[in-house]
């Protein structure tokens, strides 16, 4: 099956039937060619209705989950967005078509290099890709309007909520015991609000509870 047909099937078969109908979102998914962001060994998986794994802690989110994130967080063109987990630059590029400025953090060196290459090849000038441990961010005093964690966490992402402006929003999947759900976090002057949106699952991206092996 040709990639263009796969993309059409993803949009019409996965996104629209699940209430992803915002035309700006649809246009961003249409514009970005997922196969261009995958290693040759994974290109045959482009647009599948599942997560595409590069390694244990690096993957591209299932398209519907990422689209749900974008639907929930309601991006505006003026937003400065922080993305955790670059997906080889695929999700980064979708964001780059929706907002003025994107910062993408990647802690897997191989995927970081792939992301840099893919962003450059696709001529995105409003993207900054940074190599950093997700739990110990090297972001100086930067603050963001929106943060998207492209995977699951197993505790409230306090270190990332701290990087939001007041009234900024963060979306992710939170795994609690045997349940996983999409949560929207809203930063307030004193702390934050936490809203459960819907059940969903994804691989763990940030393990706040156990020690991790990092690819530095």
C-alpha positions in Angstrom: 0.0 0.0 0.0 1.3 3.4 -0.9 2.2 5.8 2.0 -0.3 8.4 0.7 -3.1 5.8 0.9 -2.0 4.7 4.4 -2.1 8.3 5.5 -5.6 8.8 4.1 -6.7 5.7 5.9 -5.2 6.9 9.1 -7.0 10.2 8.9 -10.4 8.9 7.7 -10.3 5.6 9.6 -8.6 6.4 12.9 -8.9 10.2 13.5 -12.2 11.5 12.1 -14.4 8.6 13.5 -13.0 9.4 16.9 -14.1 13.0 16.9 -10.8 14.5 15.6 -12.5 17.0 13.3 -10.6 20.2 13.9 -9.5 21.1 10.4 -6.3 22.7 11.6 -5.3 19.4 13.3 -6.3 17.3 10.2 -4.3 19.6 7.9 -1.2 19.3 10.1 -1.4 15.5 10.0 -2.0 15.6 6.3 1.1 17.8 5.7 3.6 15.6 7.7 4.7 12.4 6.1 5.4 9.9 8.8 7.5 7.5 6.6 10.1 10.3 6.3 10.7 10.2 10.0 11.3 6.4 10.4 14.4 4.4 9.9 14.2 2.2 6.8 13.6 -0.9 8.9 10.4 0.7 10.3 9.0 2.5 7.3 6.5 -0.3 6.6 4.9 0.5 10.0 4.0 4.1 9.0 0.5 5.2 9.9 -0.4 2.0 11.8 -3.0 2.2 14.5 -0.4 1.6 17.2 2.7 3.0 18.8 5.9 2.6 16.8 8.8 1.7 19.0 12.4 2.7 18.3 13.7 1.4 21.6 12.4 0.7 25.2 11.8 4.4 26.0 11.6 5.9 22.5 8.6 5.6 20.3 6.0 7.4 18.2 2.6 7.6 19.9 -0.3 6.0 18.2 -1.7 8.7 15.9 -5.1 8.8 17.6 -3.6 9.3 21.1 -1.4 12.1 19.9 -4.4 13.7 18.1 -6.5 13.4 21.3 -3.7 15.2 23.2 -3.8 18.0 20.7 -7.6 18.1 20.8 -7.6 18.3 24.6 -4.8 20.9 25.0 -6.2 23.3 22.4 -3.1 24.7 20.9 -3.0 28.4 19.7 -0.7 29.8 17.1 1.0 32.0 19.6 1.9 29.1 22.0 5.4 28.2 23.0 5.2 24.4 23.3 7.4 21.9 25.1 7.3 18.4 23.8 8.8 15.5 25.8 9.8 12.6 23.6 10.5 13.6 19.9 9.3 10.5 18.1 12.1 11.0 15.6 10.7 14.4 14.8 7.3 13.3 13.5 5.1 14.6 16.4 7.5 17.6 16.6 6.7 18.5 13.0 3.0 18.2 13.4 3.3 20.7 16.3 5.5 23.0 14.2 2.6 23.3 11.8 0.3 24.4 14.6 2.2 26.8 16.8 5.0 29.5 16.4 7.7 27.8 18.5 8.3 24.2 19.6 11.0 22.9 22.0 11.4 19.1 21.8 13.3 17.2 24.4 14.9 13.8 23.6 17.0 11.7 26.0 17.9 8.8 23.7 21.0 9.9 21.8 20.2 7.9 18.7 16.7 9.2 18.4 17.9 12.7 19.2 20.3 12.5 16.2 17.5 11.1 14.0 15.2 14.0 15.1 17.8 16.6 14.3 18.4 15.1 10.9 14.6 14.9 10.1 13.8 18.4 11.3 16.6 19.8 9.2 15.6 17.7 6.1 12.0 19.1 6.4 13.2 22.7 6.8 11.4 23.5 10.1 12.8 26.7 11.4 10.5 27.1 14.5 11.8 24.0 16.3 14.5 23.6 18.9 15.6 20.0 19.7 17.4 19.5 23.0 19.2 16.5 24.4 18.3 16.1 28.0 17.2 13.7 30.7 13.4 14.0 31.1 13.6 14.1 34.9 16.5 16.6 35.0 15.7 19.1 32.3 18.4 21.5 31.1 16.1 24.4 30.2 17.4 27.3 32.3 14.5 29.7 33.0 12.3 28.8 30.0 8.6 28.6 30.6 5.9 27.3 28.3 2.2 27.7 27.5 1.6 24.1 26.7 3.5 20.8 27.4 2.9 17.5 25.8 4.4 14.3 27.2 4.4 11.8 24.3 3.9 8.7 26.5 2.9 7.5 30.0 4.3 8.7 33.3 3.8 6.8 36.6 3.5 9.9 38.9 2.4 13.5 38.5 5.1 15.2 36.4 5.9 17.9 38.9 9.2 18.8 37.3 7.4 19.6 34.1 4.4 21.3 35.6 6.9 23.7 37.1 8.0 24.7 33.6 4.5 26.0 32.7 3.4 29.6 32.8 0.5 30.3 35.2 -2.6 29.0 33.5 -0.4 26.8 31.3 -1.5 23.3 30.5 0.2 19.9 30.3 -1.3 16.7 28.8 -0.1 13.1 29.2 -1.1 9.6 30.1 -0.8 8.8 33.8 -0.5 5.2 34.9 -1.9 4.6 38.3 -1.6 1.0 39.5 -3.4 -1.1 36.8 -5.2 1.9 35.2 -4.0 4.4 32.6 -5.8 7.6 31.6 -5.2 10.9 29.8 -4.9 13.7 32.3 -4.9 17.5 31.7 -2.9 19.5 34.3 -3.5 23.2 34.7 -0.8 25.3 36.4 -2.1 27.7 39.0 -0.5 30.4 41.2 -0.5 27.9 44.1 0.0 24.4 42.7 -2.0 22.9 39.9 -5.4 21.3 39.0 -5.6 17.8 37.6 -8.5 16.6 35.4 -9.0 13.0 34.2 -10.2 13.0 30.6 -10.5 9.5 29.3 -8.9 6.0 29.5 -5.9 5.5 27.3 -2.6 3.6 27.3 0.9 4.1 26.0 4.4 2.8 27.0 6.1 4.5 29.9 8.2 7.5 28.8 9.2 8.9 32.2 9.6 6.5 35.1 9.5 8.7 38.2 9.4 5.8 40.6 12.2 3.4 39.6 15.7 4.0 38.4 16.1 4.2 34.7 18.8 3.4 32.2 19.5 6.5 30.1 21.2 6.5 26.7 23.6 9.3 27.3 
